[in-house]
C-alpha cells in the first residue's frame, strides 16, 4: 500500500506484518519492534491531534464566515426589498406623469380645435366685412341706413 501522507508508518506496518508471518523473532526483537510501534503511534497521535485542532479551527472560521455571509445575505435581501419598493413607487409616479401628460395633450388638442374653429369664424366674419365693404358696397350702404333708421 502506497501512502503519500504517512509513508514511513506505512512501510513500518508492512514490514511488521511480513515479520509476524515469518515468525522466529526473539523477545528482544519483539520489544524493539513494539517500542518502534509505540513511537510511531505517538507520532501519528500527535499528527492527528494537530490535524484535529486545525480542522476545529477551520470549522470555527467557516462557521464565522457562514454567519457573516448570512448577515450579508439578509442585508442584501433587505436592500433588494427596498429597491423593489422604490422601483414600484417610481413606476407609479411615472404612470401618473404619463397620465398627466396624456390628459394635457388631450386638453391641448381640444384647445387647438377650439382655436381653429374660432379662427375660422373670425375669418368668415372678416371675409363678409371685406366683401361688403369692397365688393358689394351698395348693399352695405343700405344696411347701414337701415340700422340708422332703427335707432
Order of alpha helices (4+ residues) and beta strands (2+ residues): alpha-alpha-alpha
